[in-house]
């Protein structure tokens, strides 16, 4: 496989070859310090406020797709093979882009610090397909925080601009852009640096595994939505960085009939449709993981690999009885996802081994699934409690149960005592639930922190179990009423 010592990306219609003198350089620092493009702002510097939002264009399944991301926690190396668009690029020959003009016309800016990020989020929406509703706009800008204007005029501007789209310069240059992106996506591995310090993006599974085997001390990076904070907040030195996003095999999301297979580098955005189709609650929880910017960068596999006890995906997947596939040059290992998490900060991953894919079973005809995310702020907040329930029901009774929580222990964890107490429960009889609800106190001894007290967490977990059972009981009663009505 060919290799080169620089990355190539598209900027203002031209191919940029960047030698990456600093493996940890972020896109925000590149824009403001090297390119001197000051429109992109630094706010929180942790991917939370959206002031630094830029848009990446890339080829997906033969189409040009534009997506907003947070420049403050995105590594420059992750621009490989993509087009970078910033707020400085939008106005051409003194004419504002339609999104910018709508913001002006409808008074969508006051102090203006957050405005470039809002504009770029809406620029990405402008280039997406489908009807632009108010809810879609709200979801799109959930990762952009404003503290003075208020959101109503911004939403009005979005509806005006994105609801009445005309061709802009990016639409007109689409074929040229696609040709240039095809040119720079030549399949060559990227290795910038030397054996003592580098950033690498292998483009094949073989190259990736070989590099990880040779450099077991390297930091493995999926979307950098977590590792980016190691750089910007913890000021850690990361001399060796290996990016998994260049290996196309790791982005594949495949429906295997009875299960999904999700590559570890698949972003939340790439995996959303397939996972949301399994159960409505999965889609709702994923809609609230981070923001659009975070979901466009963050990966399902990365969320698992870093082993956070407050990650939202592991409880969902554990409740679904997901299986993890790990791979190294020595071969593959398969394990139940719940067995991967050994203790706080410790996972069952051997040197040279990578989280490779996740096998997610589909629900059977007698299974029901519920999941709930509890956080202080509805959008873009870390969970205080994340709960997921999968029940097998026959004749109105629970015959088996899988109950998983995040935020309740040092790892994502099943509630084994509660599960045992749920077997034989009459879903329609609230009194029969009580032993299972009480059993959660034997499964967990939560901690108190800035997000919630131990007492709040336990009481919330108990109430979420009740909520799931109430919903399922009501669903069963509704189905009975419909059936009876059809027979009369």
C-alpha positions in Angstrom: 0.0 0.0 0.0 1.4 3.4 -1.0 2.0 5.9 1.9 2.6 9.6 2.1 3.8 12.0 4.8 1.1 14.6 4.4 -2.7 14.9 4.3 -4.6 16.3 1.4 -7.9 18.1 1.7 -9.9 20.6 -0.4 -10.1 24.3 0.6 -11.7 27.0 -1.5 -11.6 24.9 -4.6 -8.0 23.9 -4.3 -6.2 20.9 -3.0 -4.1 21.6 0.2 -1.2 19.4 1.1 -0.4 19.8 4.8 2.6 18.2 6.4 1.2 18.1 9.9 4.2 19.4 11.9 2.1 18.9 15.1 0.1 15.6 15.4 -2.2 17.2 17.9 -3.1 20.3 15.8 -6.8 20.9 15.8 -8.7 22.3 12.8 -9.6 25.4 14.9 -5.9 26.2 15.6 -5.1 25.6 11.9 -7.7 28.0 10.8 -7.0 30.8 13.3 -3.2 30.5 13.7 -1.9 29.2 10.4 -4.5 30.2 7.8 -5.5 33.4 9.8 -9.1 32.8 9.1 -10.6 34.4 12.2 -14.4 33.9 11.5 -14.4 30.5 13.2 -14.5 31.3 17.0 -13.1 29.6 20.0 -15.7 29.3 22.8 -15.7 26.4 25.1 -12.9 24.5 23.3 -14.5 21.2 24.2 -17.2 20.7 21.5 -20.1 22.0 23.6 -20.9 25.5 22.5 -20.7 25.3 18.7 -19.0 28.6 18.1 -16.3 26.8 16.2 -18.6 24.9 13.9 -17.3 24.3 10.4 -18.6 22.1 7.6 -16.9 19.1 6.0 -17.9 17.9 2.5 -17.1 14.3 1.6 -18.1 11.6 -0.8 -20.6 9.0 0.5 -22.0 6.4 -1.8 -21.2 8.5 -4.8 -22.9 11.7 -3.4 -21.4 14.9 -2.0 -22.5 15.3 1.6 -22.0 18.3 3.9 -22.0 17.9 7.7 -21.2 20.3 10.5 -18.5 19.4 13.0 -16.7 21.1 15.9 -13.3 22.4 14.8 -12.0 22.8 18.3 -11.8 19.0 18.9 -11.3 17.8 15.4 -7.7 17.0 14.4 -6.4 18.4 11.2 -5.4 14.9 10.1 -9.1 14.1 10.1 -9.5 16.4 7.1 -7.9 13.9 4.9 -9.9 13.4 1.7 -12.6 16.0 2.6 -13.6 19.6 1.8 -13.3 22.2 4.6 -15.8 25.0 4.5 -15.9 27.9 7.0 -17.9 31.0 7.6 -15.1 33.0 5.9 -15.9 31.3 2.6 -19.7 31.9 2.3 -20.0 35.5 1.1 -18.8 35.7 -2.5 -18.1 39.0 -4.4 -19.8 41.0 -1.6 -23.0 38.9 -1.7 -24.0 37.1 1.5 -25.0 33.5 1.4 -28.8 33.0 1.7 -28.4 31.7 5.2 -26.3 34.7 6.2 -28.8 37.1 4.6 -31.7 35.5 6.4 -29.9 35.9 9.7 -29.5 39.6 8.9 -33.1 40.1 7.7 -34.6 38.4 10.7 -32.3 39.8 13.4 -30.7 36.4 14.2 -27.5 38.0 15.7 -26.8 40.2 18.6 -23.3 40.1 20.1 -22.4 37.9 17.1 -19.9 35.6 18.8 -22.0 32.5 18.3 -23.2 33.6 14.9 -20.5 32.0 12.7 -21.3 28.6 14.3 -25.0 29.0 13.8 -24.5 30.0 10.2 -22.3 27.0 9.4 -24.8 24.6 11.0 -27.6 26.1 8.9 -25.3 26.1 5.8 -25.1 22.3 6.2 -28.9 22.1 6.6 -29.2 24.1 3.4 -27.4 21.4 1.6 -29.4 18.5 3.0 -32.4 16.8 1.4 -35.9 16.7 2.8 -38.5 19.1 4.2 -37.1 21.5 6.7 -39.4 21.7 9.6 -39.1 23.6 12.9 -38.2 20.4 14.8 -35.5 19.6 12.2 -34.0 23.1 12.7 -34.1 22.7 16.4 -32.3 19.4 16.2 -29.7 20.9 13.8 -28.8 23.8 16.1 -29.0 22.0 19.4 -25.2 22.0 19.5 -25.0 25.8 19.0 -25.5 27.8 22.2 -26.6 31.5 22.2 -26.7 33.6 25.3 -28.2 36.9 24.1 -30.3 36.8 21.0 -32.6 33.9 21.8 -33.4 31.2 19.4 -36.7 32.3 17.8 -35.2 34.7 15.2 -32.5 32.1 14.4 -35.1 29.4 13.8 -37.1 31.9 11.7 -34.0 32.6 9.6 -33.3 28.9 9.2 -36.9 28.2 8.0 -36.8 31.1 5.6 -33.4 30.2 4.0 -33.5 26.4 4.1 -37.2 26.2 3.3 -36.8 28.2 0.0 -33.5 26.9 -1.3 -31.9 28.0 -4.5 -28.6 26.8 -6.0 -25.6 28.4 -4.3 -21.9 28.4 -5.3 -21.4 25.0 -3.7 -24.3 23.5 -5.7 -22.9 25.0 -8.9 -19.4 23.6 -8.2 -20.6 20.2 -7.1 -19.3 18.2 -10.0 -15.9 19.9 -9.8 -15.7 19.3 -6.1 -16.6 15.7 -6.5 -13.8 15.2 -9.1 -11.2 16.8 -6.8 -12.3 14.8 -3.8 -12.0 11.6 -5.9 -8.5 12.6 -6.8 -7.3 13.1 -3.2 -9.1 9.9 -2.0 -6.4 7.7 -3.7 -6.3 5.1 -1.0 -2.8 5.9 0.2 -1.9 5.5 3.9 -1.0 8.7 5.7 2.0 8.6 8.1 3.3 12.1 9.0 6.2 12.1 11.4 8.7 9.4 12.5 8.8 6.4 14.8 9.0 8.7 17.9 6.1 10.9 17.0 3.4 10.8 14.3 -0.2 11.0 13.2 -1.3 8.1 11.0 -4.4 7.3 9.0 -4.1 3.8 7.6 -6.6 3.2 4.7 -6.8 -0.6 5.0 -7.6 -3.1 7.8 -4.2 -4.7 7.3 -2.3 -1.5 7.5 -4.2 -0.4 10.6 -3.7 -3.6 12.5 0.0 -3.8 11.6 0.6 -0.2 12.8 -1.2 -0.8 16.0 0.8 -3.9 16.6 4.0 -2.0 16.0 3.0 0.9 18.2 1.1 -0.4 21.2 1.7 2.9 23.0 -0.1 4.9 20.3 -3.5 6.6 21.1 -6.2 5.1 18.9 -8.6 7.8 17.8 -12.1 7.3 16.2 -13.9 10.7 16.1 -11.7 12.6 18.7 -14.8 13.8 20.5 -13.2 12.5 23.7 -9.5 12.5 22.9 -9.9 16.1 21.6 -10.5 17.2 25.2 -7.3 15.4 26.3 -5.6 17.9 24.1 -7.6 21.1 24.7 -8.4 20.7 28.4 -6.0 18.2 29.9 -3.1 19.5 27.9 -1.8 16.0 27.5 1.0 15.2 25.1 0.0 12.6 22.5 3.1 11.9 20.4 1.6 9.0 18.6 -1.9 9.1 17.1 -3.5 6.4 14.9 -6.8 7.4 13.3 -9.2 4.5 12.5 -11.5 6.6 10.2 -9.5 6.0 7.1 -10.3 2.2 7.0 -13.6 1.9 4.9 -14.3 -1.5 6.4 -14.7 0.0 9.8 -17.5 2.4 8.6 -19.7 -0.4 7.2 -23.2 -0.8 8.8 -24.7 -4.0 7.5 -28.1 -5.6 8.0 -27.4 -9.3 8.4 -31.1 -10.4 8.7 -31.3 -11.3 12.4 -28.7 -8.7 13.5 -26.8 -5.6 12.5 -23.1 -5.5 12.1 -21.7 -2.0 12.9 -18.1 -1.1 12.1 -16.3 0.5 15.0 -15.5 3.7 13.1 -19.1 4.2 12.0 -20.2 7.5 13.3 -23.4 8.0 15.2 -24.7 9.7 12.0 -23.8 6.8 9.8 -25.3 4.2 12.2 -28.3 6.1 13.2 -30.9 4.9 10.7 -30.1 1.2 11.2 -30.1 1.4 14.9 -33.2 3.6 15.2 -35.1 1.1 13.1 -34.6 -1.5 15.9 -36.8 0.4 18.3 -38.1 3.9 18.6 -36.4 4.6 21.9 -33.0 3.9 20.4 -33.5 6.6 17.9 -34.7 9.1 20.5 -31.7 8.4 22.8 -29.3 8.7 19.9 -30.9 12.0 18.9 -29.8 13.3 22.3 -26.3 12.0 22.3 -24.1 15.1 22.0 -25.2 17.3 19.2 -25.3 17.0 15.4 -21.7 18.1 15.3 -20.7 15.5 17.8 -22.7 12.7 16.1 -21.0 13.6 12.8 -17.6 12.9 14.3 -18.1 10.6 17.3 -18.1 6.8 16.6 -20.1 4.0 18.1 -17.0 1.9 18.5 -15.0 4.7 20.1 -17.7 5.2 22.7 -17.4 1.6 23.7 -13.6 1.4 23.5 -13.0 4.2 25.9 -15.1 2.5 28.5 -16.8 5.5 30.0 -19.4 4.6 32.7 -21.7 7.4 31.4 -21.6 6.5 27.7 -25.1 6.3 26.4 -24.7 3.6 23.8 -23.3 0.7 25.9 -26.4 0.3 28.1 -28.6 0.2 25.0 -26.4 -2.4 23.3 -26.0 -4.5 26.5 -29.8 -4.7 26.9 -30.0 -5.9 23.3 -27.4 -8.6 24.1 -24.8 -7.1 21.7 -21.6 -9.0 20.9 -18.2 -7.2 20.5 -15.7 -8.2 17.9 -12.0 -7.4 18.6 -9.3 -7.9 16.1 -5.5 -7.8 16.0 -2.8 -9.3 13.7 -3.3 -12.5 15.7 -6.9 -12.8 14.8 -10.4 -12.1 16.2 -12.0 -12.4 19.6 -15.7 -12.3 20.2 -17.3 -11.5 23.6 -20.6 -10.3 25.1 -20.3 -6.5 25.2 -21.0 -6.5 28.9 -17.9 -8.6 29.5 -15.7 -6.0 27.9 -16.0 -3.6 30.8 -13.9 -4.9 33.7 -13.8 -2.0 36.1 -13.6 1.8 36.0 -11.1 2.7 33.3 -10.2 -0.9 32.6 -11.4 -2.9 29.6 -10.7 -6.4 28.2 -8.6 -5.2 25.3 -5.1 -6.7 24.7 -2.1 -4.9 23.3 -2.4 -4.5 19.6 -6.1 -5.3 19.7 -8.9 -3.0 18.4 -12.6 -2.9 18.9 -13.5 -3.9 15.4 -17.3 -4.2 15.1 -20.5 -4.7 17.1 -23.1 -7.4 16.4 -26.5 -6.1 17.5 -29.4 -8.6 17.5 -32.8 -7.5 16.3 -35.8 -7.8 18.6 -37.8 -10.9 18.4 -41.7 -10.9 18.1 -42.2 -11.4 21.8 -39.6 -8.9 22.9 -40.2 -5.3 23.9 -37.5 -2.6 24.4 -37.5 0.7 26.3 -34.7 3.2 27.0 -34.5 6.5 28.7 -31.8 9.2 29.1 -32.0 11.4 32.2 -29.9 14.6 32.2 -30.0 18.1 33.6 -30.3 19.6 30.2 -32.4 17.9 27.6 -30.1 18.5 24.6 -26.4 17.9 24.5 -25.8 16.9 28.1 -24.1 14.0 29.8 -26.5 11.5 31.4 -27.0 11.3 35.1 -28.8 8.0 34.5 -29.1 6.0 31.3 -31.5 3.0 31.4 -32.3 0.3 28.9 -34.8 -2.6 29.3 -35.4 -5.6 27.0 -38.2 -7.9 28.1 -39.4 -11.2 26.7 -43.1 -11.5 27.3 -45.5 -14.4 26.9 -49.1 -14.5 28.1 -48.7 -11.1 29.8 -45.8 -12.4 31.9 -42.1 -11.5 31.7 -40.2 -14.7 30.9 -36.7 -13.1 30.7 -35.3 -9.7 31.1 -32.1 -7.7 30.4 -31.8 -4.5 32.3 -28.7 -2.3 31.9 -27.8 1.1 33.3 -25.1 3.8 32.7 -24.1 6.3 35.4 -25.0 3.9 38.2 -21.6 2.1 38.6 -18.0 2.3 37.5 -18.9 0.7 34.2 -22.1 0.2 32.2 -23.7 -2.6 34.0 -26.6 -5.1 34.0 -28.9 -5.4 37.0 -28.8 -9.1 37.6 -30.8 -9.2 40.8 -33.5 -7.1 39.3 -33.6 -9.3 36.1 -34.1 -12.4 38.2 -36.9 -10.7 40.1 -38.7 -9.7 36.9 -39.1 -13.3 35.7 -42.7 -14.3 36.2 -43.9 -10.7 36.8 -47.4 -10.0 35.5 -46.9 -6.8 33.5 -50.5 -5.7 34.1 -50.2 -6.1 37.9 -48.2 -3.2 39.4 -48.0 -5.0 42.8 -46.0 -7.8 41.2 -43.3 -5.4 40.1 -42.3 -4.3 43.6 -39.6 -6.9 44.3 -37.9 -6.2 41.0 -37.9 -2.4 41.7 -36.5 -3.0 45.2 -33.8 -5.3 43.8 -32.1 -2.4 42.1 -30.8 -1.3 45.5 -29.0 -4.6 45.7 -27.5 -4.3 42.2 -26.2 -0.7 42.5 -24.6 1.6 45.1 -24.4 4.8 43.0 -22.0 7.6 43.7 -22.8 11.3 44.2 -21.2 13.8 41.9 -22.0 17.1 40.2 -24.7 15.5 38.0 -26.7 13.8 40.7 -26.7 12.4 44.2 -26.6 8.7 44.9 -30.2 8.8 46.3 -31.4 10.6 43.2 -29.8 8.1 40.9 -31.3 5.1 42.7 -34.8 6.6 42.9 -34.6 7.6 39.2 -33.5 4.1 38.2 -36.4 2.6 40.1 -38.9 5.0 38.6 -37.6 4.3 35.1 -38.2 0.6 35.6 -41.7 1.5 36.7 -42.1 3.8 33.6 -41.0 1.0 31.3 -43.5 -1.5 32.8 -46.3 1.0 32.9 -45.8 1.8 29.2 -45.6 -1.9 28.2 -48.8 -2.7 30.3 -50.6 0.2 28.7 -49.5 -1.0 25.2 -50.8 -4.5 26.0 -54.1 -3.2 27.2 -54.4 -1.0 24.1 -53.7 -4.0 21.8 -56.4 -6.0 23.7 -58.9 -3.2 23.3 -58.2 -3.0 19.6 -58.5 -6.7 19.2 -61.8 -6.8 21.1 -63.1 -3.9 19.0 -62.3 -5.8 15.9 -64.2 -8.9 17.1 -67.5 -7.0 17.9 
